[in-house]
Amino acid sequence: MSRRGGHVDGRVDNGPERKLYYSRSETARMLGVSVSTLDRMRHDGRGPVPTVFGPRTIRYAAGDIIRWQRTNGGAR
């Protein structure tokens, strides 16, 4: 992999890419809670709004996580 002038393999290197959706464990880590606490928050109607892609695939949109943190002062 060559690096010249901020480019890596012909692409501009802007650092790590931001994700649109995060897993339960990634979201729990960002909020400073356990996965089981995040699950309980979801079932109680608290916490960031989950996006359900299938019966076993739950993700959290980056914007929903940020919005929830701003309106709730962080975790819990």
C-alpha positions in Angstrom: 0.0 0.0 0.0 1.6 3.3 -1.1 0.9 6.6 0.6 1.5 9.8 -1.2 0.1 13.2 -0.5 -2.7 12.0 1.8 -3.8 9.3 -0.7 -3.8 5.6 -0.1 -4.1 3.4 -3.2 -5.6 6.3 -5.2 -8.2 7.3 -2.6 -8.0 10.2 -0.2 -7.2 9.0 3.3 -9.8 10.6 5.6 -9.1 8.3 8.5 -11.5 5.6 9.7 -14.9 5.6 8.0 -17.9 6.4 10.0 -20.6 3.7 10.2 -24.3 4.4 9.6 -25.4 1.6 11.9 -23.9 0.0 15.0 -24.4 -3.4 16.6 -25.8 -3.9 20.1 -22.4 -4.4 21.6 -20.9 -1.3 19.9 -23.9 0.8 20.9 -23.7 -0.4 24.5 -20.0 0.4 24.6 -20.7 4.0 23.3 -23.4 4.5 26.0 -21.3 3.0 28.8 -23.8 0.2 29.6 -23.9 -3.5 29.2 -25.6 -5.2 26.3 -28.2 -6.6 28.6 -28.9 -3.1 30.0 -29.3 -1.9 26.4 -31.7 -4.7 25.6 -33.7 -3.9 28.7 -33.8 -0.3 27.7 -35.1 -1.3 24.3 -37.8 -3.5 25.7 -38.8 -0.7 28.2 -39.1 1.8 25.4 -36.0 3.8 26.6 -32.7 4.3 24.9 -31.9 5.0 21.3 -34.5 3.9 18.7 -33.5 0.4 17.3 -33.6 -0.5 13.7 -34.7 -4.1 13.1 -33.4 -5.6 9.9 -34.6 -9.1 10.7 -35.7 -11.4 13.5 -32.1 -11.6 14.8 -30.5 -8.4 13.5 -30.9 -5.3 15.6 -28.8 -2.2 14.8 -28.8 1.4 16.0 -28.4 4.3 13.6 -25.5 6.6 14.4 -27.9 9.7 14.3 -30.3 8.0 16.7 -27.5 7.2 19.2 -26.2 10.8 19.1 -29.7 12.3 19.4 -30.5 10.1 22.4 -27.2 11.0 24.1 -27.8 14.7 23.6 -31.4 14.6 24.9 -30.6 12.3 27.8 -27.2 13.6 29.0 -25.3 10.4 28.0 -26.1 6.9 29.2 -29.1 5.7 31.3 
